[in-house]
Amino acid sequence: MKVGNKLFLLLIVSLFLVSFVVAAPVKKDVEVNTNGYQIFYPQFESIKQNQAFKLHLHLSNISNGYPLLNTQADCFLHLYDGSGNHTFEGKLGLDSNGQDWDIYIAPGNFSTLYTHSFYIWCNSSDFGGEAKGTYEVTPTGFIGTLGFYLLLLIISLMLIVIGYSVEDEWLIILGAFGFILLGLFILLYGLVEIKDSAYTYGFGIITMMAGAYFAVRGALSKLTDFP
């Protein structure tokens, strides 16, 4: 393999290994008074960007665990962005089944990537309770695309390196298509570990350009073999 090709491969590997930063674990805490309400809610670690969400929660008496049905308690929800600013404030309504509270949250409240936080509290004239935690807004609604991306990157690099080593242009082209496929995945589904959409699109475009480079080099080298 030529020195220029080795340096280019080293640059691509270094770029991706530095960029794939594992996302911090999501933490959720529930705090209640010993004589108050305990709040139960679905604990989603992430939500898809620009997707609506309907939150449901249940209440029970913390002292005996008895569920509170059709109670007169009022429940509220506040959402905050990564800078601590309010992104949503609302009051939950009692569901028609009389067993839980719910509230609709419009897609615009999940337009910004990064880690967000929430605060829920319920109170009546006698007791109260609260719950708080964090969640991720991601392009796909999932956390942990690192493993798949790294696997595809490693396979593509191995094909290209082996292709240059044995002078097989078809292996190089196949590895190049792996780079292009990786770039498409990043552009379409995002790079959760980086979160920022500008960087996500940037790495996606760079990956596709690298794939195009190796594909063209391999194709041109193959064409020279024909009489």
C-alpha positions in Angstrom: 0.0 0.0 0.0 1.3 3.4 -0.9 2.3 5.9 1.9 -0.4 8.3 0.8 -3.1 5.7 1.1 -1.8 4.6 4.6 -1.9 8.1 5.8 -5.4 8.6 4.5 -6.7 5.4 6.2 -5.0 6.5 9.4 -6.7 9.9 9.2 -10.2 8.3 8.7 -9.7 5.8 11.6 -8.5 8.5 14.0 -11.4 10.8 13.0 -14.0 8.2 13.8 -12.4 6.8 17.0 -12.2 10.3 18.4 -15.8 11.1 17.4 -17.6 8.0 18.8 -18.0 9.2 22.4 -20.3 6.9 24.5 -23.3 8.8 25.7 -23.6 9.4 29.5 -26.0 7.0 31.3 -29.5 8.4 31.8 -30.4 8.9 35.5 -33.8 9.1 37.0 -34.7 9.7 40.6 -38.0 9.6 42.4 -38.4 11.5 45.7 -41.5 11.4 47.8 -42.5 12.3 51.4 -43.1 9.3 53.7 -46.7 10.4 54.2 -47.3 11.6 50.6 -47.9 10.4 47.1 -45.7 8.0 45.1 -45.7 8.8 41.4 -45.3 6.0 38.8 -44.7 6.8 35.1 -43.2 4.9 32.1 -39.4 5.5 32.2 -38.4 6.1 28.7 -34.7 6.8 28.4 -35.0 8.5 25.0 -37.5 9.9 22.6 -37.3 10.6 18.9 -36.7 14.1 17.7 -39.8 16.1 16.7 -42.1 13.3 17.8 -45.3 13.9 20.0 -45.5 12.2 23.3 -48.3 11.4 25.7 -47.3 11.0 29.3 -49.3 8.8 31.7 -48.8 8.5 35.4 -50.3 6.7 38.4 -50.5 7.8 42.0 -50.4 5.7 45.2 -50.2 6.4 48.9 -46.5 6.0 49.9 -47.4 4.7 53.4 -49.4 1.7 52.2 -49.1 1.5 48.4 -52.8 1.8 47.9 -53.5 3.3 44.4 -55.4 6.6 44.3 -58.3 6.5 41.9 -60.5 9.5 41.0 -58.7 11.5 43.6 -58.7 15.3 43.7 -55.0 15.6 43.5 -53.5 18.0 40.9 -50.5 16.9 38.8 -48.1 19.1 36.9 -45.2 18.6 34.5 -42.2 20.8 33.6 -39.6 20.1 31.0 -36.2 21.7 30.7 -33.5 21.8 28.0 -29.8 21.3 28.4 -29.3 24.9 29.5 -31.9 24.6 32.3 -34.6 26.7 30.5 -38.2 25.7 30.5 -39.4 24.1 27.3 -42.8 23.0 28.6 -45.2 23.7 31.5 -48.5 21.9 31.8 -51.1 20.4 34.1 -52.1 16.8 33.7 -55.8 15.8 33.3 -57.5 12.8 34.8 -57.9 10.0 32.3 -61.4 8.8 31.3 -60.7 5.5 33.1 -60.3 7.4 36.4 -57.1 5.4 37.1 -54.3 7.7 35.9 -53.4 11.2 34.8 -52.2 12.1 31.3 -51.0 15.0 29.2 -50.2 15.5 25.5 -46.8 17.0 24.6 -46.4 18.4 21.1 -43.5 17.5 18.8 -42.0 21.0 19.0 -41.0 20.3 22.6 -38.6 17.6 21.4 -36.9 19.5 18.5 -33.5 20.0 20.2 -31.1 17.1 20.6 -29.0 16.6 23.8 -30.0 15.6 27.3 -33.2 17.1 28.8 -34.8 16.9 32.2 -38.3 16.7 33.7 -40.0 17.5 37.0 -43.4 16.1 38.0 -45.3 16.9 41.1 -48.8 16.0 42.4 -50.5 17.5 45.5 -53.8 17.8 47.2 -54.9 19.6 50.3 -53.3 16.9 52.4 -50.4 15.3 50.7 -47.9 15.7 47.8 -45.3 13.8 45.8 -42.7 14.5 43.2 -40.6 12.7 40.6 -37.7 14.0 38.5 -35.1 12.7 36.0 -33.5 13.1 32.6 -34.0 11.8 29.1 -32.3 12.0 25.7 -33.8 13.4 22.5 -32.1 11.6 19.7 -32.6 11.5 15.9 -33.8 7.9 16.0 -35.4 7.6 19.4 -32.8 5.1 20.4 -29.5 5.3 22.4 -26.4 3.3 21.5 -25.8 3.3 17.7 -22.0 3.2 18.5 -21.6 -0.6 18.3 -23.3 -0.9 14.9 -21.4 2.0 13.4 -18.0 0.8 14.7 -18.7 -2.7 13.3 -19.6 -1.4 9.9 -16.5 0.9 9.9 -14.1 -1.9 11.0 -15.5 -4.3 8.3 -15.2 -1.6 5.6 -11.6 -0.7 6.6 -10.6 -4.3 6.7 -11.9 -4.9 3.2 -10.1 -1.8 1.9 -6.8 -2.7 3.6 -6.9 -6.4 2.5 -7.8 -5.2 -1.0 -4.8 -3.0 -1.2 -2.6 -5.7 0.3 -3.6 -8.4 -2.2 -4.1 -5.9 -5.0 -7.8 -6.8 -5.4 -9.7 -3.8 -6.6 -13.1 -5.5 -6.0 -12.4 -5.8 -2.3 -11.5 -2.1 -2.2 -14.7 -1.2 -4.0 -16.8 -3.4 -1.7 -15.2 -1.7 1.4 -15.8 1.7 -0.2 -19.5 0.9 -0.5 -19.4 0.0 3.2 -18.2 3.6 3.9 -21.0 5.0 1.7 -23.6 2.9 3.5 -22.2 4.0 6.9 -22.4 7.6 5.8 -26.0 7.1 4.7 -26.9 5.6 8.1 -25.4 8.6 9.9 -27.2 11.1 7.7 -30.6 9.3 8.0 -30.5 8.1 11.6 -28.0 10.4 13.3 -24.9 9.8 15.4 -26.4 9.6 18.9 -23.1 9.8 20.8 -22.4 13.2 19.3 -26.0 14.4 19.4 -25.3 17.7 17.6 -27.0 17.6 14.2 -24.3 19.7 12.5 -21.6 17.3 13.5 -23.8 14.4 12.7 -24.3 15.5 9.1 -20.6 16.5 8.8 -19.4 13.1 9.8 -22.0 11.5 7.5 -20.8 13.5 4.5 -17.1 12.9 5.2 -17.7 9.2 5.5 -19.5 9.1 2.1 -16.8 11.2 0.5 -14.2 8.7 1.8 -16.2 5.9 0.4 -16.5 7.6 -3.0 -12.7 8.3 -3.0 -11.9 4.6 -2.5 -14.6 3.5 -4.9 -13.3 5.8 -7.7 -9.7 4.8 -7.0 -10.6 1.1 -7.1 -12.7 1.5 -10.2 -10.0 3.4 -12.1 -7.4 0.9 -11.1 -9.6 -1.9 -12.4 -10.3 -0.2 -15.7 -6.6 0.0 -16.4 -6.4 -3.8 -16.3 -8.6 -4.1 -19.4 -6.9 -4.1 -22.7 
